[in-house]
Amino acid sequence: MKRPALACAVLLGALSLQPATNVLAADIALRGASSCALWAKGRAQDDAKYEKTWLTGYFSGLAIGLDVNFWGTKGSDELDTETVWKWMDGYCAANAQSSLVQGAEKLFLERAIKLNK
């Protein structure tokens, strides 16, 4: 496994151990994270703007901080937001008590591993 992918795996593993929506990792508290219940409710009402904005920023921040091209390159391995939302829909349907952070970490790790193959 490449060094950035290993760092990503360790960080995401540590973050996923935190059950609260205000996750603390390496002395950095995350604010604003929502729950899968609120994600599902917002998506059902076509009103998950806050959660979508938060997730976009969270993924982009992880990508910059861990040097992982999460969103991909236009025309080759690009990942569009609608695909991310559908993935989160599936995650939250299967993990209703989970936080968006936990789902986002899982997706980010899957994507990082795929990109580093």
Sequence and secondary structure as in RCSB ss.txt:
>XXXX:A:sequence
MKRPALACAVLLGALSLQPATNVLAADIALRGASSCALWAKGRAQDDAKYEKTWLTGYFSGLAIGLDVNFWGTKG
SDELDTETVWKWMDGYCAANAQSSLVQGAEKLFLERAIKLNK
>XXXX:A:secstr
  HHHHHHHHHHHHHHT  SSS EETTEE  S  BHHHHHHHHHTT  HHHHHHHHHHHHHHHHHHT  TT  TT
TT   HHHHHHHHHHHHHH TTSBHHHHHHHHHHHHHHHHT 
